[in-house]
Amino acid sequence: MAPDPSDRTNRQVLVVALLVGLAVRGAILSQTTHLGTPIMDEQQYSQIARNIDAGNGFAWGPGAPTSIRPPLYPAMLAGAWKALGSENLQAIRALQILMSLATAALVYLIGLRAFGAATATWAAAAVWLYPSFIFYDFLILTETLFTLWLAAFVLATIRLVQSPKALFAVACGASLGLAALTRSVLWPLPLLLCPGLLFMMRVPVARRLALAALVLVAYAAVVGPWAVRNTRLQHVTEIVDTMSGMNLRMGNYEYTPDDRMWDAVALGGEKSWVYGIDKDFPGEPITEGQKDKWAQRKAIEYMRAHPAVTVRRSLIKFADFWGLEREFVAGVQKGLYAPPTWFEVVAGAAIVAAYALIVLAGAAGIWLARPLDWRIHAVLLVPVVLIMGGHTIVFGHSRYHLPLMPIFALYGAALWVKRGRALRVSAQPLRLAALASVAVLLAIWVRQVVVTDLDRILSLVRHAG
């Protein structure tokens, strides 16, 4: 039998993408030898990792244990430093490059099962070459590791739905647990996932119940010990970290700024998000967890008392979440990075263009190029809905949509492969929904450019000139 020409094309696309991605990352790695950890989040992850490596545990220092961050990323840093050299940031960056490569491989496997070889090829290539993924490979942040575990969870769940077996149930629960220990936004997902699996698995009811329970047990085995440690340390129930209530409060109180809501962390005095806590705990020592629960309670009280303000802010947070990716350019303008001017311009333009292309194609593809199996469609969309919904309530930042881009790359690649056929076979309501999704994204970006980013863009143009 003669070889299928499309198979040869797919292999060529993957090989070219692999080589280009490796070459770009290798060139950048050679230029980041002296790059430290200029971002506060990077500094905090590194500080905790140093204390783990020094034998102080998950702590800010000797005798100062903390639950402020999810544990997996600092633990990964500490493990890598113990094996490859203490505080070796270049080793971490090289490791994260391998993680991105593994993520692209997982995306390919998801694409094969959800859409077919052609879609799998283009989606994997797009993820591997995605400029923002390349950028975050060189930052000491959770994006690369979280995206890897999220992709692993999606693949394991698809395998479980298609072939209900104990091995896939364990992989599903364990990978979800590891993802939750990297970013806490996913820790409530088993509450939706396990009941949903009862409807998606096509086996006798007793076996469905057993496999869904096994998913929950595997998840609990991963997350449970950390949750017990946190709860004992903080004297309140804390599953992953003590940031969720604090973040909810910063995004939902009297002085939350409408633009860049996360900047509430810098407000002081009576405008501080923590103002008034001493009245509720007069003269009492307060743990991180108690502060977190206080902030959560105050935020919910404010949201209930001000529903109109909450809705308006949620719309802004939604727009911020899907905003254009401009973290690299913002970092350059703040003096965090000092690349050559030509690289700043090329990289900044590539980041924005790649994001716009993939998210627009993906948003349309969700409606027009869905997998034939509705169960796979549901598995792909559940993380999108949960992560987007969580940040719409708390506070949105364009950095937080990055782990969802492999899913959008899959739908965008499926739309590219089907092209005109996707429009011909889709019902009119689906075409209108795709058009509305694209229109909403374009409106968000126009608002962002006009309202918040115009000065930054003009500054970049003047700098380039």
C-alpha positions as CSV (number, residue, x, y, z in Angstrom):
1,M,0.0,0.0,0.0
2,A,1.3,3.4,-1.0
3,P,2.0,5.8,2.0
4,D,-0.6,8.5,2.6
5,P,0.8,11.9,1.5
6,S,-0.9,13.6,4.4
7,D,1.0,11.5,6.9
8,R,4.3,12.6,5.3
9,T,3.1,16.2,5.5
10,N,2.2,15.8,9.1
11,R,5.6,14.5,9.9
12,Q,7.3,17.3,8.1
13,V,5.3,19.9,9.9
14,L,6.2,18.4,13.3
15,V,9.9,18.1,12.5
16,V,10.1,21.7,11.2
17,A,8.2,23.0,14.3
18,L,10.4,20.9,16.6
19,L,13.6,22.3,15.1
20,V,12.4,25.9,15.0
21,G,11.1,25.8,18.5
22,L,14.3,24.2,19.8
23,A,16.5,26.7,18.0
24,V,14.6,29.7,19.3
25,R,14.6,28.4,22.9
26,G,18.3,27.5,22.7
27,A,19.2,31.0,21.4
28,I,17.1,32.7,24.2
29,L,18.6,30.3,26.9
30,S,22.1,31.4,25.9
31,Q,21.1,35.0,26.5
32,T,19.4,34.5,29.9
33,T,22.4,33.5,32.0
34,H,22.2,36.7,34.1
35,L,18.5,36.9,34.2
36,G,17.3,36.6,37.8
37,T,13.8,36.7,39.3
38,P,12.6,40.3,38.9
39,I,8.9,39.4,39.4
40,M,7.6,39.2,43.0
41,D,5.9,35.8,42.3
42,E,9.2,34.5,41.1
43,Q,10.9,35.7,44.2
44,Q,8.4,34.1,46.5
45,Y,8.6,30.7,44.7
46,S,12.4,30.9,44.8
47,Q,12.4,31.8,48.5
48,I,10.2,28.9,49.5
49,A,12.2,26.5,47.3
50,R,15.5,27.6,48.9
51,N,14.0,26.9,52.4
52,I,12.8,23.4,51.2
53,D,16.3,22.8,49.9
54,A,17.8,24.0,53.2
55,G,15.6,21.6,55.2
56,N,13.3,24.3,56.6
57,G,10.3,22.8,55.0
58,F,7.7,24.8,53.0
59,A,8.5,28.0,54.7
60,W,9.7,31.6,54.3
61,G,12.6,30.8,56.7
62,P,13.5,28.7,59.7
63,G,10.4,28.4,61.9
64,A,8.2,30.3,59.5
65,P,6.1,27.7,57.7
66,T,3.6,29.0,55.1
67,S,0.6,28.0,53.0
68,I,0.5,31.1,50.9
69,R,1.4,29.2,47.6
70,P,0.5,25.8,46.1
71,P,3.3,23.4,46.9
72,L,4.2,21.6,43.7
73,Y,6.2,24.3,41.8
74,P,8.4,25.3,44.7
75,A,9.0,21.6,45.5
76,M,9.9,21.1,41.8
77,L,12.4,23.9,42.1
78,A,13.9,22.6,45.3
79,G,14.2,19.0,43.8
80,A,15.9,20.3,40.6
81,W,18.3,22.4,42.6
82,K,19.2,19.5,44.8
83,A,20.0,17.4,41.8
84,L,21.4,20.1,39.4
85,G,22.9,22.7,41.7
86,S,21.5,25.1,44.2
87,E,19.5,28.0,42.8
88,N,20.5,27.1,39.2
89,L,17.9,29.1,37.3
90,Q,19.2,28.0,33.9
91,A,18.7,24.4,34.9
92,I,15.0,25.3,35.7
93,R,14.6,27.0,32.4
94,A,16.0,24.0,30.5
95,L,13.7,21.7,32.5
96,Q,10.7,23.9,31.6
97,I,11.7,23.7,27.9
98,L,11.4,19.9,28.2
99,M,8.0,20.4,30.0
100,S,6.8,22.5,27.1
101,L,7.9,19.8,24.7
102,A,6.0,17.2,26.8
103,T,2.9,19.5,26.7
104,A,3.1,19.6,22.9
105,A,3.3,15.8,22.8
106,L,0.2,15.5,25.1
107,V,-1.7,18.0,22.9
108,Y,-0.8,15.8,19.9
109,L,-2.2,12.7,21.6
110,I,-5.4,14.6,22.6
111,G,-5.8,15.8,19.1
112,L,-5.5,12.3,17.7
113,R,-8.3,11.1,19.9
114,A,-10.5,14.1,19.6
115,F,-10.1,15.2,16.0
116,G,-7.6,13.2,13.9
117,A,-4.0,13.3,12.8
118,A,-4.0,16.5,10.8
119,T,-5.6,18.5,13.7
120,A,-3.2,16.9,16.2
121,T,-0.2,17.9,14.1
122,W,-1.2,21.5,13.7
123,A,-2.3,22.0,17.3
124,A,0.9,20.4,18.7
125,A,3.1,22.6,16.4
126,A,1.1,25.7,17.4
127,V,1.6,25.0,21.1
128,W,5.3,24.3,20.8
129,L,5.9,27.5,18.8
130,Y,3.5,29.7,20.7
131,P,5.5,32.8,21.6
132,S,4.1,33.2,25.1
133,F,4.9,29.6,26.0
134,I,8.4,30.3,24.9
135,F,8.5,33.4,27.0
136,Y,7.2,31.7,30.2
137,D,9.7,28.9,29.8
138,F,12.3,31.4,31.0
139,L,10.3,32.7,34.0
140,I,10.3,31.1,37.4
141,L,6.5,30.9,37.4
142,T,3.9,28.1,37.4
143,E,2.5,28.5,33.9
144,T,4.7,25.9,32.2
145,L,4.2,23.2,34.9
146,F,0.5,23.9,35.3
147,T,-0.1,23.7,31.5
148,L,1.6,20.4,31.4
149,W,-0.5,18.9,34.2
150,L,-3.7,20.3,32.8
151,A,-3.0,18.7,29.4
152,A,-2.2,15.4,31.2
153,F,-5.5,15.6,33.0
154,V,-7.4,16.3,29.8
155,L,-5.8,13.3,28.0
156,A,-6.3,11.0,31.0
157,T,-10.0,12.0,31.2
158,I,-10.6,11.4,27.5
159,R,-9.0,8.0,27.8
160,L,-11.2,7.2,30.8
161,V,-14.3,8.2,29.0
162,Q,-13.4,6.3,25.8
163,S,-12.0,3.2,27.6
164,P,-13.3,3.0,31.2
165,K,-10.4,1.3,33.0
166,A,-9.0,1.6,36.5
167,L,-5.6,2.7,35.2
168,F,-7.1,5.7,33.4
169,A,-9.2,6.6,36.5
170,V,-6.1,6.7,38.7
171,A,-4.3,8.8,36.0
172,C,-7.3,11.2,35.8
173,G,-7.5,11.8,39.5
174,A,-3.8,11.9,40.1
175,S,-3.1,14.4,37.3
176,L,-5.9,16.6,38.4
177,G,-4.5,16.5,41.9
178,L,-1.0,17.5,40.7
179,A,-2.6,20.3,38.6
180,A,-4.4,21.6,41.7
181,L,-1.3,21.5,43.7
182,T,0.3,23.7,41.1
183,R,-2.6,26.2,40.7
184,S,-5.4,26.0,43.2
185,V,-8.1,27.2,40.8
186,L,-8.7,23.5,39.9
187,W,-9.1,22.0,43.3
188,P,-12.9,22.1,43.4
189,L,-13.2,20.3,40.0
190,P,-13.8,16.8,41.3
191,L,-17.2,18.1,42.6
192,L,-18.3,18.4,39.0
193,L,-16.0,15.9,37.3
194,C,-17.0,12.8,39.3
195,P,-20.8,13.2,38.8
196,G,-20.2,14.1,35.2
197,L,-18.2,10.9,34.6
198,L,-21.3,8.8,35.6
199,F,-23.0,10.2,32.6
200,M,-20.1,9.9,30.2
201,M,-18.7,6.4,30.8
202,R,-20.5,3.8,28.8
203,V,-20.3,0.8,31.1
204,P,-22.7,-0.7,33.7
205,V,-23.8,1.6,36.5
206,A,-21.9,-0.3,39.2
207,R,-18.6,0.1,37.2
208,R,-19.3,3.8,36.6
209,L,-19.7,4.3,40.3
210,A,-16.5,2.4,41.1
211,L,-14.4,4.2,38.5
212,A,-15.7,7.7,39.5
213,A,-14.9,6.8,43.1
214,L,-11.4,5.7,42.1
215,V,-10.9,9.1,40.4
216,L,-11.8,10.8,43.7
217,V,-9.6,8.5,45.7
218,A,-6.6,9.1,43.5
219,Y,-7.2,12.8,43.7
220,A,-7.5,12.7,47.4
221,A,-4.4,10.6,47.8
222,V,-2.4,13.4,46.0
223,V,-4.1,16.5,47.6
224,G,-5.2,15.1,50.9
225,P,-1.8,15.1,52.8
226,W,-1.2,18.7,51.8
227,A,-4.7,19.7,52.8
228,V,-4.2,18.0,56.3
229,R,-0.9,19.8,56.7
230,N,-2.4,23.2,55.8
231,T,-5.5,22.7,58.0
232,R,-3.4,21.9,61.1
233,L,-1.0,24.8,60.4
234,Q,-3.6,27.4,59.8
235,H,-6.3,26.3,62.3
236,V,-9.0,26.5,59.5
237,T,-9.8,24.2,56.6
238,E,-7.3,25.0,53.8
239,I,-7.1,22.6,50.8
240,V,-4.2,24.1,48.7
241,D,-3.2,27.6,49.6
242,T,-4.3,30.7,51.5
243,M,-4.4,33.0,48.5
244,S,-8.0,32.4,47.2
245,G,-9.8,34.4,49.9
246,M,-7.3,37.2,49.8
247,N,-7.6,37.4,46.0
248,L,-11.4,37.3,46.1
249,R,-11.3,40.2,48.6
250,M,-8.9,42.3,46.5
251,G,-11.2,41.9,43.5
252,N,-14.4,42.6,45.5
253,Y,-14.4,45.4,48.0
254,E,-14.9,49.2,48.2
255,Y,-11.6,50.2,46.8
256,T,-11.0,47.6,44.1
257,P,-9.7,49.6,41.1
258,D,-11.6,49.2,37.8
259,D,-8.4,49.0,35.8
260,R,-5.8,46.4,36.8
261,M,-7.8,45.1,39.8
262,W,-4.9,43.0,41.0
263,D,-3.2,46.3,41.9
264,A,-5.4,46.4,45.0
265,V,-2.5,44.6,46.7
266,A,-0.6,47.9,46.7
267,L,-3.3,50.0,48.4
268,G,-2.5,51.0,51.9
269,G,-4.3,52.6,54.9
270,E,-8.1,52.6,54.9
271,K,-8.0,51.5,51.3
272,S,-6.1,48.3,52.0
273,W,-8.0,45.0,51.4
274,V,-7.0,43.9,54.9
275,Y,-8.2,47.1,56.7
276,G,-10.4,46.3,59.6
277,I,-9.2,42.8,60.4
278,D,-7.8,43.9,63.7
279,K,-11.3,44.8,64.9
280,D,-12.5,41.3,64.2
281,F,-9.5,39.7,65.9
282,P,-8.6,42.2,68.6
283,G,-5.3,41.4,70.2
284,E,-5.3,37.8,68.7
285,P,-2.6,36.2,66.7
286,I,-3.9,35.5,63.2
287,T,-2.7,32.7,60.9
288,E,-2.6,33.1,57.1
289,G,-5.6,30.8,56.9
290,Q,-7.7,32.8,59.3
291,K,-6.8,36.0,57.3
292,D,-7.8,34.1,54.1
293,K,-11.2,33.1,55.5
294,W,-11.8,36.6,56.9
295,A,-11.1,38.1,53.5
296,Q,-13.3,35.5,51.8
297,R,-16.2,36.3,54.1
298,K,-15.8,40.1,53.7
299,A,-15.7,39.7,49.9
300,I,-18.8,37.7,49.8
301,E,-20.6,40.1,52.1
302,Y,-19.6,43.0,49.7
303,M,-20.7,41.1,46.6
304,R,-24.1,40.3,48.1
305,A,-24.6,43.9,49.2
306,H,-23.5,45.4,45.8
307,P,-24.8,43.0,43.1
308,A,-24.7,45.7,40.3
309,V,-21.1,46.6,41.1
310,T,-20.2,42.9,41.2
311,V,-21.7,42.3,37.8
312,R,-20.0,45.3,36.3
313,R,-16.6,44.3,37.7
314,S,-17.1,40.7,36.6
315,L,-17.5,41.9,33.1
316,I,-14.3,43.9,33.4
317,K,-12.5,40.9,34.9
318,F,-13.7,38.7,32.0
319,A,-12.3,41.3,29.6
320,D,-9.0,41.4,31.5
321,F,-8.8,37.6,31.5
322,W,-9.1,37.5,27.7
323,G,-7.0,40.6,27.1
324,L,-4.1,40.7,24.7
325,E,-0.9,39.2,26.0
326,R,1.4,42.1,26.8
327,E,3.4,40.9,29.8
328,F,6.7,40.7,27.9
329,V,6.4,44.3,26.6
330,A,5.2,45.5,30.0
331,G,8.2,43.8,31.6
332,V,10.6,45.5,29.1
333,Q,9.1,48.9,29.8
334,K,9.4,48.4,33.6
335,G,13.1,47.5,33.1
336,L,12.6,43.9,34.1
337,Y,14.2,42.7,30.8
338,A,16.6,44.4,28.5
339,P,16.5,42.7,25.1
340,P,17.7,44.4,21.9
341,T,15.1,46.8,20.5
342,W,14.6,44.7,17.4
343,F,13.9,41.6,19.6
344,E,11.4,43.6,21.7
345,V,9.5,44.7,18.7
346,V,9.5,41.3,16.9
347,A,8.7,39.3,20.0
348,G,6.0,41.7,21.2
349,A,4.3,41.7,17.8
350,A,4.6,37.9,17.5
351,I,3.1,37.3,21.0
352,V,0.0,39.5,20.2
353,A,-0.5,38.1,16.7
354,A,-0.2,34.5,17.7
355,Y,-2.6,35.0,20.6
356,A,-5.2,36.8,18.5
357,L,-5.0,34.1,15.7
358,I,-5.3,31.1,18.0
359,V,-7.9,32.4,20.4
360,L,-10.1,33.7,17.5
361,A,-9.8,30.5,15.6
362,G,-10.3,28.4,18.7
363,A,-13.4,30.4,19.8
364,A,-14.9,29.9,16.4
365,G,-13.8,26.2,16.3
366,I,-15.6,25.5,19.6
367,W,-18.8,26.0,17.8
368,L,-18.0,25.0,14.2
369,A,-15.4,22.2,14.5
370,R,-16.5,20.3,17.6
371,P,-15.3,16.6,18.1
372,L,-17.9,14.1,16.9
373,D,-18.1,12.7,20.4
374,W,-19.9,15.2,22.7
375,R,-18.1,13.7,25.7
376,I,-14.7,14.8,24.4
377,H,-16.1,18.2,23.7
378,A,-17.3,18.4,27.3
379,V,-13.9,17.3,28.7
380,L,-12.1,19.9,26.7
381,L,-14.5,22.7,27.7
382,V,-14.8,22.0,31.5
383,P,-11.3,23.4,32.3
384,V,-12.1,26.5,30.2
385,V,-15.3,27.2,32.0
386,L,-13.9,26.6,35.5
387,I,-10.7,28.6,35.1
388,M,-12.4,31.4,33.2
389,G,-15.3,31.5,35.6
390,G,-13.1,31.5,38.7
391,H,-11.0,34.4,37.4
392,T,-14.1,36.3,36.3
393,I,-15.3,36.3,39.9
394,V,-11.9,36.9,41.6
395,F,-9.9,39.1,39.3
396,G,-8.8,38.5,35.7
397,H,-5.4,38.8,34.2
398,S,-4.3,37.9,30.7
399,R,-1.6,35.7,32.2
400,Y,-4.2,33.4,33.6
401,H,-5.7,32.3,30.3
402,L,-2.3,30.9,29.1
403,P,-2.9,27.3,30.3
404,L,-6.1,27.2,28.2
405,M,-4.3,28.0,25.0
406,P,-3.6,24.4,24.1
407,I,-7.3,23.7,24.1
408,F,-7.9,26.7,21.9
409,A,-5.1,25.5,19.6
410,L,-6.9,22.2,19.2
411,Y,-10.2,23.8,18.2
412,G,-8.4,26.4,16.0
413,A,-6.4,23.6,14.3
414,A,-9.7,21.6,13.8
415,L,-11.3,24.7,12.2
416,W,-8.3,25.1,9.9
417,V,-8.4,21.5,8.8
418,K,-12.1,21.6,8.1
419,R,-12.2,25.2,6.9
420,G,-15.2,25.7,4.5
421,R,-16.7,22.3,5.3
422,A,-17.1,23.5,9.0
423,L,-19.2,26.4,7.8
424,R,-21.3,24.4,5.4
425,V,-22.3,21.7,7.8
426,S,-22.9,23.9,10.8
427,A,-26.4,25.1,11.7
428,Q,-27.2,28.7,11.6
429,P,-27.3,29.1,15.4
430,L,-23.8,27.7,15.7
431,R,-22.5,30.1,13.0
432,L,-24.1,33.0,14.9
433,A,-22.6,31.8,18.2
434,A,-19.1,31.6,16.6
435,L,-19.5,35.1,15.1
436,A,-20.6,36.5,18.5
437,S,-17.6,34.9,20.3
438,V,-15.3,36.5,17.8
439,A,-17.0,39.8,18.1
440,V,-16.8,39.8,21.9
441,L,-13.1,39.1,21.8
442,L,-12.5,41.9,19.2
443,A,-14.5,44.3,21.4
444,I,-12.4,43.4,24.4
445,W,-9.2,44.1,22.6
446,V,-10.4,47.4,21.2
447,R,-11.4,48.5,24.7
448,Q,-8.0,47.3,26.0
449,V,-6.0,49.2,23.4
450,V,-8.1,52.4,23.7
451,V,-8.6,52.5,27.4
452,T,-5.6,50.9,29.0
453,D,-2.7,50.2,26.6
454,L,-2.6,53.2,24.2
455,D,0.2,55.0,26.2
456,R,2.2,51.8,26.3
457,I,1.9,51.2,22.6
458,L,2.9,54.8,21.8
459,S,5.9,54.4,24.1
460,L,6.9,51.2,22.4
461,V,6.7,52.9,18.9
462,R,8.7,55.9,20.1
463,H,11.3,53.5,21.7
464,A,11.5,51.5,18.4
465,G,12.0,54.7,16.4
